[in-house]
Amino acid sequence: MRRRLGLVEALAHEPALAFLDEPTAGLDPEGLATLRDELSRRAAAALTTVVASNDSGFVEAACGRVAFLSAGALAGCAAPRTLLGEAGGARVAELTLSRPADAAVLARVAGVETVTVVEGGVRVRFGDAAALPALVALADTPDGALRTLRVRRPDLGDRFAELTGRTLEGGG
């Protein structure tokens, strides 16, 4: 409720320019939907809202333009659809493993673009669907180390990492 009250206080007087820092923190799904609606209403009324957030899913859904900042410099700026379109037909496989993966071996699979070691596994970006069975086989051998596999389209967090070499902390 405090987060909601803070957002109401920031936006109720209809400022021409509003800055919101991590506005999604602590909001429930209803609060997120209300915030998205309010940002849309403000944009339609030609009011500017700058949202600083690591919540890439919210930013993609709610913002008309995204600026990636890294070390004080602009790393990219465009509509979310444009930034994500630059990812082409790539996919991201998130593999949770019971033992550390050999990222160098996974990186040599044809069609793999990047391999990032993350806590508990690896995140692999690949452009060729034929790469997926080879990735699964390598990650799962010799002792059935693969625990979970999730395949998805790249999101704004992935795009940020590509452009800056850094990951978003606390975002999705």
Rosetta constraint file for C-alpha pairs under 8 A:
AtomPair CA 1 CA 5 HARMONIC 6.09 0.50
AtomPair CA 2 CA 6 HARMONIC 6.08 0.50
AtomPair CA 3 CA 7 HARMONIC 6.30 0.50
AtomPair CA 3 CA 23 HARMONIC 7.63 0.50
AtomPair CA 3 CA 25 HARMONIC 7.69 0.50
AtomPair CA 3 CA 26 HARMONIC 6.72 0.50
AtomPair CA 3 CA 27 HARMONIC 6.98 0.50
AtomPair CA 4 CA 8 HARMONIC 6.22 0.50
AtomPair CA 4 CA 27 HARMONIC 7.51 0.50
AtomPair CA 4 CA 31 HARMONIC 7.30 0.50
AtomPair CA 5 CA 9 HARMONIC 6.12 0.50
AtomPair CA 6 CA 10 HARMONIC 6.18 0.50
AtomPair CA 7 CA 11 HARMONIC 6.14 0.50
AtomPair CA 7 CA 23 HARMONIC 7.46 0.50
AtomPair CA 8 CA 12 HARMONIC 5.34 0.50
AtomPair CA 9 CA 13 HARMONIC 7.65 0.50
AtomPair CA 10 CA 18 HARMONIC 7.26 0.50
AtomPair CA 11 CA 15 HARMONIC 6.53 0.50
AtomPair CA 11 CA 18 HARMONIC 7.19 0.50
AtomPair CA 14 CA 47 HARMONIC 7.93 0.50
AtomPair CA 15 CA 47 HARMONIC 7.32 0.50
AtomPair CA 16 CA 47 HARMONIC 4.96 0.50
AtomPair CA 16 CA 48 HARMONIC 6.01 0.50
AtomPair CA 17 CA 47 HARMONIC 6.31 0.50
AtomPair CA 17 CA 48 HARMONIC 4.82 0.50
AtomPair CA 17 CA 49 HARMONIC 5.72 0.50
AtomPair CA 17 CA 50 HARMONIC 7.62 0.50
AtomPair CA 18 CA 48 HARMONIC 6.41 0.50
AtomPair CA 18 CA 49 HARMONIC 4.73 0.50
AtomPair CA 18 CA 50 HARMONIC 6.17 0.50
AtomPair CA 19 CA 49 HARMONIC 5.88 0.50
AtomPair CA 19 CA 50 HARMONIC 4.80 0.50
AtomPair CA 19 CA 51 HARMONIC 6.07 0.50
AtomPair CA 19 CA 52 HARMONIC 7.73 0.50
AtomPair CA 20 CA 49 HARMONIC 7.31 0.50
AtomPair CA 20 CA 50 HARMONIC 6.15 0.50
AtomPair CA 20 CA 51 HARMONIC 4.84 0.50
AtomPair CA 20 CA 52 HARMONIC 6.21 0.50
AtomPair CA 21 CA 51 HARMONIC 6.00 0.50
AtomPair CA 21 CA 52 HARMONIC 4.79 0.50
AtomPair CA 21 CA 53 HARMONIC 6.43 0.50
AtomPair CA 22 CA 51 HARMONIC 7.11 0.50
AtomPair CA 22 CA 52 HARMONIC 5.69 0.50
AtomPair CA 22 CA 53 HARMONIC 4.69 0.50
AtomPair CA 22 CA 54 HARMONIC 7.23 0.50
AtomPair CA 22 CA 55 HARMONIC 7.90 0.50
AtomPair CA 23 CA 51 HARMONIC 7.42 0.50
AtomPair CA 23 CA 52 HARMONIC 7.93 0.50
AtomPair CA 23 CA 53 HARMONIC 7.33 0.50
AtomPair CA 24 CA 32 HARMONIC 6.50 0.50
AtomPair CA 24 CA 53 HARMONIC 7.93 0.50
AtomPair CA 24 CA 55 HARMONIC 7.52 0.50
AtomPair CA 24 CA 58 HARMONIC 7.84 0.50
AtomPair CA 27 CA 31 HARMONIC 5.29 0.50
AtomPair CA 27 CA 32 HARMONIC 6.00 0.50
AtomPair CA 28 CA 32 HARMONIC 6.23 0.50
AtomPair CA 29 CA 33 HARMONIC 6.22 0.50
AtomPair CA 30 CA 34 HARMONIC 6.22 0.50
AtomPair CA 31 CA 35 HARMONIC 6.11 0.50
AtomPair CA 32 CA 36 HARMONIC 6.17 0.50
AtomPair CA 33 CA 37 HARMONIC 6.17 0.50
AtomPair CA 34 CA 38 HARMONIC 6.13 0.50
AtomPair CA 35 CA 39 HARMONIC 6.16 0.50
AtomPair CA 36 CA 40 HARMONIC 6.25 0.50
AtomPair CA 36 CA 61 HARMONIC 7.66 0.50
AtomPair CA 36 CA 62 HARMONIC 5.26 0.50
AtomPair CA 37 CA 41 HARMONIC 6.13 0.50
AtomPair CA 38 CA 42 HARMONIC 6.10 0.50
AtomPair CA 39 CA 43 HARMONIC 6.18 0.50
AtomPair CA 39 CA 49 HARMONIC 7.18 0.50
AtomPair CA 39 CA 62 HARMONIC 6.85 0.50
AtomPair CA 39 CA 63 HARMONIC 7.69 0.50
AtomPair CA 40 CA 44 HARMONIC 6.19 0.50
AtomPair CA 40 CA 62 HARMONIC 7.16 0.50
AtomPair CA 41 CA 45 HARMONIC 6.24 0.50
AtomPair CA 42 CA 46 HARMONIC 6.38 0.50
AtomPair CA 42 CA 47 HARMONIC 5.04 0.50
AtomPair CA 42 CA 48 HARMONIC 6.94 0.50
AtomPair CA 42 CA 49 HARMONIC 7.52 0.50
AtomPair CA 43 CA 47 HARMONIC 5.38 0.50
AtomPair CA 43 CA 48 HARMONIC 6.38 0.50
AtomPair CA 43 CA 49 HARMONIC 7.71 0.50
AtomPair CA 53 CA 59 HARMONIC 7.32 0.50
AtomPair CA 53 CA 171 HARMONIC 7.82 0.50
AtomPair CA 54 CA 157 HARMONIC 7.90 0.50
AtomPair CA 54 CA 168 HARMONIC 5.72 0.50
AtomPair CA 54 CA 169 HARMONIC 6.45 0.50
AtomPair CA 54 CA 170 HARMONIC 6.25 0.50
AtomPair CA 54 CA 171 HARMONIC 4.40 0.50
AtomPair CA 54 CA 172 HARMONIC 7.28 0.50
AtomPair CA 55 CA 59 HARMONIC 6.30 0.50
AtomPair CA 55 CA 170 HARMONIC 7.32 0.50
AtomPair CA 55 CA 171 HARMONIC 4.24 0.50
AtomPair CA 55 CA 172 HARMONIC 5.43 0.50
AtomPair CA 56 CA 60 HARMONIC 6.00 0.50
AtomPair CA 56 CA 155 HARMONIC 7.11 0.50
AtomPair CA 56 CA 156 HARMONIC 5.40 0.50
AtomPair CA 56 CA 157 HARMONIC 5.62 0.50
AtomPair CA 56 CA 171 HARMONIC 6.07 0.50
AtomPair CA 56 CA 172 HARMONIC 5.50 0.50
AtomPair CA 57 CA 61 HARMONIC 6.31 0.50
AtomPair CA 57 CA 155 HARMONIC 7.48 0.50
AtomPair CA 57 CA 156 HARMONIC 7.42 0.50
AtomPair CA 57 CA 172 HARMONIC 6.18 0.50
AtomPair CA 58 CA 62 HARMONIC 5.84 0.50
AtomPair CA 58 CA 63 HARMONIC 7.96 0.50
AtomPair CA 59 CA 63 HARMONIC 5.30 0.50
AtomPair CA 59 CA 66 HARMONIC 7.63 0.50
AtomPair CA 60 CA 80 HARMONIC 5.65 0.50
AtomPair CA 60 CA 156 HARMONIC 6.97 0.50
AtomPair CA 63 CA 79 HARMONIC 7.96 0.50
AtomPair CA 63 CA 80 HARMONIC 7.57 0.50
AtomPair CA 64 CA 79 HARMONIC 5.60 0.50
AtomPair CA 64 CA 80 HARMONIC 6.88 0.50
AtomPair CA 65 CA 77 HARMONIC 7.08 0.50
AtomPair CA 65 CA 78 HARMONIC 5.39 0.50
AtomPair CA 65 CA 79 HARMONIC 4.22 0.50
AtomPair CA 65 CA 80 HARMONIC 6.22 0.50
AtomPair CA 66 CA 76 HARMONIC 7.89 0.50
AtomPair CA 66 CA 77 HARMONIC 5.49 0.50
AtomPair CA 66 CA 78 HARMONIC 5.54 0.50
AtomPair CA 66 CA 79 HARMONIC 5.84 0.50
AtomPair CA 66 CA 80 HARMONIC 6.14 0.50
AtomPair CA 67 CA 74 HARMONIC 6.94 0.50
AtomPair CA 67 CA 75 HARMONIC 7.50 0.50
AtomPair CA 67 CA 76 HARMONIC 5.72 0.50
AtomPair CA 67 CA 77 HARMONIC 4.24 0.50
AtomPair CA 67 CA 78 HARMONIC 6.74 0.50
AtomPair CA 68 CA 74 HARMONIC 5.92 0.50
AtomPair CA 68 CA 75 HARMONIC 5.28 0.50
AtomPair CA 68 CA 76 HARMONIC 5.13 0.50
AtomPair CA 68 CA 77 HARMONIC 6.26 0.50
AtomPair CA 68 CA 160 HARMONIC 6.59 0.50
AtomPair CA 69 CA 73 HARMONIC 5.48 0.50
AtomPair CA 69 CA 74 HARMONIC 4.70 0.50
AtomPair CA 69 CA 75 HARMONIC 5.61 0.50
AtomPair CA 69 CA 76 HARMONIC 7.45 0.50
AtomPair CA 70 CA 74 HARMONIC 6.48 0.50
AtomPair CA 70 CA 75 HARMONIC 6.34 0.50
AtomPair CA 70 CA 164 HARMONIC 6.43 0.50
AtomPair CA 75 CA 163 HARMONIC 6.23 0.50
AtomPair CA 75 CA 164 HARMONIC 6.56 0.50
AtomPair CA 76 CA 163 HARMONIC 7.24 0.50
AtomPair CA 77 CA 83 HARMONIC 7.87 0.50
AtomPair CA 78 CA 82 HARMONIC 6.14 0.50
AtomPair CA 78 CA 83 HARMONIC 6.13 0.50
AtomPair CA 79 CA 83 HARMONIC 6.35 0.50
AtomPair CA 80 CA 84 HARMONIC 6.05 0.50
AtomPair CA 80 CA 156 HARMONIC 7.38 0.50
AtomPair CA 81 CA 85 HARMONIC 5.81 0.50
AtomPair CA 82 CA 86 HARMONIC 6.37 0.50
AtomPair CA 83 CA 87 HARMONIC 7.30 0.50
AtomPair CA 83 CA 156 HARMONIC 7.52 0.50
AtomPair CA 83 CA 159 HARMONIC 7.18 0.50
AtomPair CA 84 CA 88 HARMONIC 7.63 0.50
AtomPair CA 84 CA 154 HARMONIC 7.19 0.50
AtomPair CA 84 CA 155 HARMONIC 6.75 0.50
AtomPair CA 84 CA 156 HARMONIC 6.78 0.50
AtomPair CA 84 CA 159 HARMONIC 7.07 0.50
AtomPair CA 87 CA 154 HARMONIC 7.04 0.50
AtomPair CA 87 CA 159 HARMONIC 7.51 0.50
AtomPair CA 89 CA 127 HARMONIC 6.17 0.50
AtomPair CA 90 CA 125 HARMONIC 6.69 0.50
AtomPair CA 90 CA 126 HARMONIC 5.57 0.50
AtomPair CA 90 CA 127 HARMONIC 4.28 0.50
AtomPair CA 90 CA 128 HARMONIC 7.40 0.50
AtomPair CA 90 CA 153 HARMONIC 6.81 0.50
AtomPair CA 90 CA 154 HARMONIC 7.01 0.50
AtomPair CA 91 CA 125 HARMONIC 5.72 0.50
AtomPair CA 91 CA 126 HARMONIC 5.52 0.50
AtomPair CA 91 CA 127 HARMONIC 6.25 0.50
AtomPair CA 91 CA 151 HARMONIC 6.79 0.50
AtomPair CA 91 CA 152 HARMONIC 5.72 0.50
AtomPair CA 91 CA 153 HARMONIC 4.76 0.50
AtomPair CA 91 CA 154 HARMONIC 5.97 0.50
AtomPair CA 92 CA 123 HARMONIC 6.76 0.50
AtomPair CA 92 CA 124 HARMONIC 5.54 0.50
AtomPair CA 92 CA 125 HARMONIC 4.41 0.50
AtomPair CA 92 CA 126 HARMONIC 6.33 0.50
AtomPair CA 92 CA 151 HARMONIC 5.61 0.50
AtomPair CA 92 CA 152 HARMONIC 5.31 0.50
AtomPair CA 92 CA 153 HARMONIC 5.90 0.50
AtomPair CA 92 CA 154 HARMONIC 5.90 0.50
AtomPair CA 93 CA 123 HARMONIC 5.74 0.50
AtomPair CA 93 CA 124 HARMONIC 5.11 0.50
AtomPair CA 93 CA 125 HARMONIC 6.38 0.50
AtomPair CA 93 CA 126 HARMONIC 7.79 0.50
AtomPair CA 93 CA 132 HARMONIC 7.93 0.50
AtomPair CA 93 CA 149 HARMONIC 6.78 0.50
AtomPair CA 93 CA 150 HARMONIC 5.62 0.50
AtomPair CA 93 CA 151 HARMONIC 4.41 0.50
AtomPair CA 93 CA 152 HARMONIC 6.56 0.50
AtomPair CA 94 CA 121 HARMONIC 7.53 0.50
AtomPair CA 94 CA 122 HARMONIC 6.01 0.50
AtomPair CA 94 CA 123 HARMONIC 4.54 0.50
AtomPair CA 94 CA 124 HARMONIC 6.43 0.50
AtomPair CA 94 CA 148 HARMONIC 7.95 0.50
AtomPair CA 94 CA 149 HARMONIC 5.72 0.50
AtomPair CA 94 CA 150 HARMONIC 5.11 0.50
AtomPair CA 94 CA 151 HARMONIC 6.35 0.50
AtomPair CA 95 CA 121 HARMONIC 5.53 0.50
AtomPair CA 95 CA 122 HARMONIC 5.41 0.50
AtomPair CA 95 CA 123 HARMONIC 6.36 0.50
AtomPair CA 95 CA 139 HARMONIC 7.93 0.50
AtomPair CA 95 CA 146 HARMONIC 6.85 0.50
AtomPair CA 95 CA 147 HARMONIC 7.41 0.50
AtomPair CA 95 CA 148 HARMONIC 5.76 0.50
AtomPair CA 95 CA 149 HARMONIC 4.72 0.50
AtomPair CA 95 CA 150 HARMONIC 6.62 0.50
AtomPair CA 96 CA 120 HARMONIC 5.60 0.50
AtomPair CA 96 CA 121 HARMONIC 4.44 0.50
AtomPair CA 96 CA 122 HARMONIC 6.76 0.50
AtomPair CA 96 CA 146 HARMONIC 6.14 0.50
AtomPair CA 96 CA 147 HARMONIC 5.36 0.50
AtomPair CA 96 CA 148 HARMONIC 5.04 0.50
AtomPair CA 96 CA 149 HARMONIC 6.53 0.50
AtomPair CA 97 CA 101 HARMONIC 7.40 0.50
AtomPair CA 97 CA 120 HARMONIC 5.88 0.50
AtomPair CA 97 CA 121 HARMONIC 4.94 0.50
AtomPair CA 97 CA 122 HARMONIC 7.89 0.50
AtomPair CA 97 CA 139 HARMONIC 7.56 0.50
AtomPair CA 97 CA 140 HARMONIC 7.95 0.50
AtomPair CA 97 CA 145 HARMONIC 5.23 0.50
AtomPair CA 97 CA 146 HARMONIC 4.67 0.50
AtomPair CA 97 CA 147 HARMONIC 5.30 0.50
AtomPair CA 97 CA 148 HARMONIC 7.22 0.50
AtomPair CA 98 CA 120 HARMONIC 7.21 0.50
AtomPair CA 98 CA 121 HARMONIC 7.84 0.50
AtomPair CA 98 CA 145 HARMONIC 4.91 0.50
AtomPair CA 98 CA 146 HARMONIC 6.55 0.50
AtomPair CA 98 CA 147 HARMONIC 6.60 0.50
AtomPair CA 99 CA 120 HARMONIC 7.72 0.50
AtomPair CA 99 CA 121 HARMONIC 7.77 0.50
AtomPair CA 99 CA 145 HARMONIC 6.15 0.50
AtomPair CA 100 CA 120 HARMONIC 7.40 0.50
AtomPair CA 100 CA 121 HARMONIC 6.55 0.50
AtomPair CA 101 CA 117 HARMONIC 7.77 0.50
AtomPair CA 101 CA 121 HARMONIC 6.71 0.50
AtomPair CA 101 CA 122 HARMONIC 7.10 0.50
AtomPair CA 101 CA 139 HARMONIC 6.53 0.50
AtomPair CA 102 CA 106 HARMONIC 6.57 0.50
AtomPair CA 103 CA 107 HARMONIC 6.01 0.50
AtomPair CA 103 CA 115 HARMONIC 6.17 0.50
AtomPair CA 103 CA 116 HARMONIC 7.35 0.50
AtomPair CA 103 CA 117 HARMONIC 6.90 0.50
AtomPair CA 103 CA 122 HARMONIC 7.72 0.50
AtomPair CA 104 CA 108 HARMONIC 6.56 0.50
AtomPair CA 105 CA 109 HARMONIC 7.27 0.50
AtomPair CA 106 CA 112 HARMONIC 7.72 0.50
AtomPair CA 106 CA 115 HARMONIC 7.08 0.50
AtomPair CA 106 CA 135 HARMONIC 6.35 0.50
AtomPair CA 106 CA 138 HARMONIC 7.10 0.50
AtomPair CA 106 CA 139 HARMONIC 7.77 0.50
AtomPair CA 107 CA 112 HARMONIC 5.95 0.50
AtomPair CA 107 CA 113 HARMONIC 7.29 0.50
AtomPair CA 107 CA 114 HARMONIC 6.55 0.50
AtomPair CA 107 CA 115 HARMONIC 5.94 0.50
AtomPair CA 108 CA 112 HARMONIC 7.14 0.50
AtomPair CA 109 CA 131 HARMONIC 6.46 0.50
AtomPair CA 109 CA 134 HARMONIC 6.99 0.50
AtomPair CA 109 CA 135 HARMONIC 7.12 0.50
AtomPair CA 110 CA 128 HARMONIC 7.84 0.50
AtomPair CA 110 CA 131 HARMONIC 6.14 0.50
AtomPair CA 111 CA 126 HARMONIC 5.54 0.50
AtomPair CA 111 CA 127 HARMONIC 5.47 0.50
AtomPair CA 111 CA 128 HARMONIC 4.84 0.50
AtomPair CA 111 CA 129 HARMONIC 7.77 0.50
AtomPair CA 111 CA 130 HARMONIC 7.47 0.50
AtomPair CA 111 CA 131 HARMONIC 5.59 0.50
AtomPair CA 112 CA 124 HARMONIC 7.07 0.50
AtomPair CA 112 CA 125 HARMONIC 6.10 0.50
AtomPair CA 112 CA 126 HARMONIC 4.23 0.50
AtomPair CA 112 CA 127 HARMONIC 6.48 0.50
AtomPair CA 112 CA 128 HARMONIC 7.38 0.50
AtomPair CA 112 CA 131 HARMONIC 6.64 0.50
AtomPair CA 113 CA 124 HARMONIC 7.52 0.50
AtomPair CA 113 CA 125 HARMONIC 5.47 0.50
AtomPair CA 113 CA 126 HARMONIC 5.15 0.50
AtomPair CA 113 CA 127 HARMONIC 6.87 0.50
AtomPair CA 114 CA 124 HARMONIC 5.71 0.50
AtomPair CA 114 CA 125 HARMONIC 5.18 0.50
AtomPair CA 114 CA 126 HARMONIC 7.06 0.50
AtomPair CA 115 CA 122 HARMONIC 6.77 0.50
AtomPair CA 115 CA 123 HARMONIC 5.83 0.50
AtomPair CA 115 CA 124 HARMONIC 4.51 0.50
AtomPair CA 115 CA 125 HARMONIC 6.52 0.50
AtomPair CA 116 CA 122 HARMONIC 5.58 0.50
AtomPair CA 116 CA 123 HARMONIC 5.10 0.50
AtomPair CA 116 CA 124 HARMONIC 6.32 0.50
AtomPair CA 117 CA 121 HARMONIC 6.16 0.50
AtomPair CA 117 CA 122 HARMONIC 4.43 0.50
AtomPair CA 117 CA 123 HARMONIC 6.38 0.50
AtomPair CA 118 CA 122 HARMONIC 5.19 0.50
AtomPair CA 118 CA 123 HARMONIC 6.76 0.50
AtomPair CA 126 CA 131 HARMONIC 6.95 0.50
AtomPair CA 126 CA 132 HARMONIC 7.98 0.50
AtomPair CA 127 CA 131 HARMONIC 7.99 0.50
AtomPair CA 128 CA 132 HARMONIC 7.89 0.50
AtomPair CA 130 CA 134 HARMONIC 7.54 0.50
AtomPair CA 131 CA 135 HARMONIC 6.18 0.50
AtomPair CA 132 CA 136 HARMONIC 6.20 0.50
AtomPair CA 133 CA 137 HARMONIC 6.13 0.50
AtomPair CA 134 CA 138 HARMONIC 6.11 0.50
AtomPair CA 135 CA 139 HARMONIC 5.99 0.50
AtomPair CA 136 CA 140 HARMONIC 5.95 0.50
AtomPair CA 136 CA 146 HARMONIC 7.55 0.50
AtomPair CA 137 CA 141 HARMONIC 6.26 0.50
AtomPair CA 139 CA 145 HARMONIC 6.67 0.50
AtomPair CA 139 CA 146 HARMONIC 6.07 0.50
AtomPair CA 140 CA 144 HARMONIC 4.66 0.50
AtomPair CA 140 CA 145 HARMONIC 4.72 0.50
AtomPair CA 140 CA 146 HARMONIC 4.68 0.50
AtomPair CA 141 CA 145 HARMONIC 6.52 0.50
AtomPair CA 154 CA 158 HARMONIC 5.72 0.50
AtomPair CA 154 CA 159 HARMONIC 7.11 0.50
AtomPair CA 155 CA 159 HARMONIC 6.41 0.50
AtomPair CA 156 CA 160 HARMONIC 6.02 0.50
AtomPair CA 157 CA 161 HARMONIC 6.32 0.50
AtomPair CA 157 CA 167 HARMONIC 6.88 0.50
AtomPair CA 157 CA 168 HARMONIC 6.10 0.50
AtomPair CA 157 CA 171 HARMONIC 7.41 0.50
AtomPair CA 157 CA 172 HARMONIC 6.67 0.50
AtomPair CA 158 CA 162 HARMONIC 6.27 0.50
AtomPair CA 158 CA 167 HARMONIC 7.61 0.50
AtomPair CA 159 CA 163 HARMONIC 6.25 0.50
AtomPair CA 160 CA 164 HARMONIC 5.96 0.50
AtomPair CA 160 CA 165 HARMONIC 7.67 0.50
AtomPair CA 160 CA 166 HARMONIC 7.21 0.50
AtomPair CA 160 CA 167 HARMONIC 6.91 0.50
AtomPair CA 160 CA 168 HARMONIC 7.42 0.50
AtomPair CA 161 CA 165 HARMONIC 4.86 0.50
AtomPair CA 161 CA 166 HARMONIC 4.82 0.50
AtomPair CA 161 CA 167 HARMONIC 5.00 0.50
AtomPair CA 161 CA 168 HARMONIC 7.41 0.50
AtomPair CA 162 CA 166 HARMONIC 7.74 0.50
AtomPair CA 168 CA 172 HARMONIC 7.87 0.50
